[in-house]
Structure formats: C-alpha cells, structure tokens
Amino acid sequence: MTEPRVVIADDQALVRIGFRMILTARGIEVVGEAADGAEAVEAVRRLRPDVVLMDIRMPTMDGLEATRRILAEAPDCRVLMLTTFDLDRYVYAALAAGASGFLLKDVTPEHLANAVRLVNTGDALLAPSITRRLVERFAVSEHVPSLPAIHRDLAALTPRELEVLTLMGHGLSNAELATELTLSEATVKTHVARIFAKLSLRDRAQAVVLAYETGLVTPERN
C-alpha cells in the first residue's frame, strides 16, 4: 500500500508544523493544512487526501461539524481526531459522526505515523482501551448523536459474527479476538469484514459505537 496523503487541521500553527515535520520525516506526504474546520472541509474538497488529522476544538467550525461535512462529501476519506484529553466527550460524538479514531496530542512521533498508516488501511480503532472507556462514559449521555447512517438490524449476523462484534465492542483487537475464540487471525479478519459489509460499517470505531448503541454491550457504571 502506498503512503497516505494527509491534511492537518489544527488552529495552532506550531502543532501543524510539528506534525508535518514528523510525518514528512517518515515518508508520509502532508498535502495541506487548515486552521479551522471550514478550511479543512475546503482542503479535502480540493486535495482529496486519504487521511485528515482533525483537531476537535477550532474556531469558525469545530472538528466535529467538519468531520460530518467531509465524510458526507468524501466517504472514503479517513478522519483521525486529535484531542488534549483522553476522555473528551466530543471524541465520542466524532466517532458517531464517522471519524475512524482519535489520538492524544502528546502522541509519540512513531505512534503518530503508525496511526495515520493504520487508519488508512481501515483497521481504524486506535487506543482501544481509551476508546472503550470513552464510549462507556458517554454512550448513554444526553446530546450524543445516534448513528442514523448505520444499519442497526443485527439479525443479519450469524451467531459467530454477533460474538465477534460483541468482543469488538469490548475493545479487543484481531489478535485478542483470535485468542479468545480459538480462531486464526485470518479467520477473525474474515468475520470482521463480513460484519462491516452486512451492517454498512466503515471501520472498527463505528463497530464499537454500534455495539453500545444497540445494547449489545452495556456501558459500565462506576
């Protein structure tokens, strides 16, 4: 697979410069930058990147609204949210809007580059333990959008696929799923691909959100 083409959207110029330097040094092309959500939408429209690194809190248009608009126009684009806090309530809303995952802004250079490449492949759930805690905290909160674009009828799944989706909802990776179900990792990948196709899911991030929103996985109460 060729290296992804990336747009960086953040209202802090130093963040954009730093991320550009990190990615460029590792062979990933940064094709554009944006200082707010509106600029990000326009940049994606012009440049058609594979991945957008999207800050959540920006002036003019925030990252959440920008994500909705970008994915409405360019559904094959992957949006990777950037946040300062690992339990930012807006991250859950971003996942529900179609973002493929999120990263903390203090991410290491290697993790950033690897995350961009991973999102580009579609195997997009990043930091599953953090994502799981976030979903558990905010899945039943008020003012959290549902997933109207996702097919919510789980009856299309086989019992094994339903089991796989449930475990994905708990944040298990493919390797962990293989161990838990005593299957090969290749077989697990086949099940995951079929789940995505049957339920019109973009990636693992949406699979986790769907598992909670359909009640397949129950948020834990502290």
Secondary structure, 3 states (H helix, E strand, C coil): CCCCEEEEECCCHHHHHHHHHHHHHCCCEEEEEECCHHHHHHHHHHHCCCEEEEECCCCCCCHHHHHHHHHHHCCCCEEEEEECCCCCHHHHHHHHHCCCEEEECCCCHHHHHHHHHHHHHCCCCCCHHHHHHHHHHHCCCCCCCCCCCCCCCHHHCCHHHHHHHHHHHCCCCHHHHHHHHCCCHHHHHHHHHHHHHHHCCCCHHHHHHHHHHCCCCCCCCC
